């Protein structure tokens, strides 16, 4: 499935006059209503973010209120109505918009859903999983652990940056659908998925769309064997269009393309990848990649390496590997919780899952 981002960006341009080069409005205004969604064109006088509460008023009478679920290009806010209706407003330009900034208050508890050890993805599987609180020192201590989850309690004597909860609970799910159901039922507050796992249905629901992403500090999809032959040659860059299709069709654009301004690379043209047989989805990945390059193209191996992202520049420069993608995971929660997750850091929550990648002999 293609991302809805281009569609929303085009809508923002059309509604705000960006497509014709017209100046943006000086005041925020309602530009379209498809209840429960209300589309608000932003202006310098009003900055909104996910989780903010918006009230719509006409002639000093409240019509309805809702939460911002997404902001597109800092130009268009999508508000999901939680009460009332804008149906009585015959002229949307007369609707007054009042916004209330959401606060990132500490929570009593935060329940996080994670992939379990029995749940592989196309790229890799975890031999075991565990939860490591995303803070150095002794801020949290384990009070309950099992194969299904862990619970950690905060030490009140340790000062922490951000609205960290008193209790952190990690729940492991062996099935991505079960994790989505748990999120919809409110059994977990936030759910983290491997790249490409989040279903199309959840991606398109207004309550969950515009979800956050977190990038793991370890793990890279890399090409092996792309070093030049001469001593002073640099790593070569695989065809971008082929990699974009690989990411879009197999991982719903969840993977993050690796780039480093400090690493030189030259285009090489079509490359025929041979997927490492240790990847659980090597057949599916191989089938797609075989159609993206002729058999006569240069060959390279596609592999997933559990390398620290901080070391990729040196690894790329040494010719050990050519990094292609970082492991970026969808982080899904209700709009009202997004300011808290933003403050805690989606990367930190994603990285809290300790996954020992399982490697097998083909």
C-alpha positions, 0 to 999 in steps of 0.5 A: 500500500502506498503511503497517504502522505502524498495525498494529504500533502496535495490536499494541503497545497490545494486547500491553502492555495500552495499549488497556485502560489497564492499567499496563505491565509493570515488566520486559521480556518476550517476548509473542509468537513468530513465528520468526524474529521475536520480539516483546518488550514493553519496560520502563523497565529495558530500552531497545532500538534497532535493531541491538542484540543480544538473547539469550534464556535459559531456566534459565541456558541460551541459547535463541537470539539475534538483532538488533533490527530495529525498535522501535515507540512505545518499547514493542515491540521486534521481534527477528529471530533469527539463531541458535537457537529459542524453541520449547523455551520452553513459557511465554514469561514465564519467558524471560530477556532479555539485551541488548547495546548496538550500538556505532557504530564507524567503518567501513573503508568504506561503500558507498552506493547512489543513484538514477542520472541515468537514473532518474526518479520521478513528481515529477522527473528528474535531468539529472545526478547526482554525489556530494558528501561530506556534510562541509564542508572537505577531509575527503574527496578523490575517488580515482575517478569515473565515470558509474556511481559515485564513490569518496572517501578520508578525510584521516586528519589531519582530525578528524570527528564521528561514525563516518565511514568511511575510504572512501566509495563511491557507486554509481548505479543506473538501476533501483530493482530493480537497487539492491534486488538489490544491497542484498540481495546485499551489493554495497552497504551502504545503499541510498537511494531516491526517494519511493515507489520502494522495493518493497512486497516489501522494505518487508515483509521483516523484515530491511529493515522499519522502515527509516530516512528522510532528508529532502533540504535542497532540493526541495519539492512546492508549490502555486502560485496559492493566495494570497488576493486581498486585501492582508492575506490569508494563504495557504490550506491545501489539503484534508488528506485529499486530500493524505494520499491523494495521498501514500499511494497514489502515494508509499507515505507517503514524502513528508513533509508540510510545516508551519511554526508561524510561517506562518498558513494558513486552510482553503479546501476542495477544490482542483483541482490541475493538475500541472506537465507537466514532472513525469515522472509528471504523467499518473498524478498528475493522474488521481488528483487529478482524482478528489479535487476537483470541476471547479468547485473553485478551481484551483492548479498542483502543481509540484516546486521545487528550493528550499532547505527553509530558505527555505520559511517566507519563500517561503510568507509572501511568497505565492510558493508554498504548500509541501505536501511535503518530499522524504523518501527511504527509507534502507535497510540491515541492522539491524546497520548502523543505529546507524552510519547513525543516527550519521552522519545519514540526512539527510546521506547523502540530501543527498550525492546532487547532483541537478540537476533536469531541466526541460523545456518541455511 
